[in-house]
Every structure is written in structure tokens, then in C-alpha cells.
Amino acid sequence: MSVKHAILTLLSQSPRHRYDLKVSFESMVYKQWDLNAGQIYTTIDRLIRDEFVQEAQEKESELKIYRITPKGKAELQKWLLLPVESSLLQDEFYFKLLCAKQLSFKNLGEMIKQHKELIIKNIFQLQQLRNSHVFSEENEAIHYLIDGKILHLEAEMKWIEMLTEN
């Protein structure tokens, strides 16, 4: 996840304080990703340095607010159009499986069983998360994200079942 681009997205909607950025980010991702205040502070500093964001003082308060610049809007548009790379064979479970095969690991069946249980648990958690939100235009993206992740996990489960059949 790109904290830089998350901040640019939020600032493209409206100017915000640093704390407001944290709260807005957590709301945007339905509290599924942690973002600590330190990450926001250091990222804002870099965005100002790179002229993607400008700082302003609010008249009624001493809080600083931040606005996206035209250069920041261009950066956000460029990033949104970049395809997302997927690691083809760099999967931690796949790597553990390779290591276990190299060692003729005697507990391979238990390792696979535990991984299947984790997948089932993750699918269940995602289904609960999906069912806890009423579908609307405002949250359709999180529903698509959840559905996509469930499909990936189901495909992984099918792959593991193929492994155990051989």
C-alpha cells in the first residue's frame, strides 16, 4: 500500500489536518489497515519537499492544514494508471512448501492442514466483514475488494487440494 498516494487521494477530496488524514484513511479502508501517525508525518514532509502538497495555517487555529498541488494531482493520476505488479512465485507458503520438500519434511501433511485451516478462517472473516456492511455506492469498492480476496483464497484452497491429491 502506498501511504503517499493514500494521502494524495484524501487531500484531493479536501484540505485536511494530519490527524484528520489518519481518521479519514482508517474510514476509507474500513479500519482494515493500520496507519500510524509517524507514517503520516514523515510522508507529509516528503510530499511537501516534492511539491505534491502545500502547507497552510488555519486562521482560527494553530493547526496546519495541507492541500494537494497541481503537481500532486498529476502524480496521483499517473500512479492510478500504473498497472499493479503481482509477484508470480514469491509466496511465503509456496516457499515453505519448497523448503519442506527439499528436507523431506515429515510433518508436511500437518503443515498443509494448518494452512488450509488458516485459509478457511480468513474466508470466514472476510464473509463476516462483507455481511457487516450494507452495500451502497459509497462502499462498493470494499465489497469488490473483499469478493476478490475471497476468490483468491478459494483458488489457493483448490491448489492445495490438488497438492494433496498427488
Salt bridges, closest charged atoms under 4 A:
ASP20 OD2 - ARG16 NH1 3.84
GLU26 OE2 - LYS22 NZ 2.58
ASP45 OD1 - ARG18 NH2 3.38
ASP50 OD1 - ARG49 NE 2.95
GLU51 OE1 - LYS71 NZ 3.86
GLU55 OE2 - LYS64 NZ 3.64
GLU58 OE2 - HIS17 NE2 3.53
GLU75 OE2 - LYS4 NZ 3.61
GLU75 OE2 - HIS5 NE2 2.83
GLU75 OE1 - LYS78 NZ 3.99
GLU117 OE2 - LYS113 NZ 3.20
ASP147 OD1 - ARG130 NE 2.59
GLU156 OE2 - HIS115 NE2 2.64
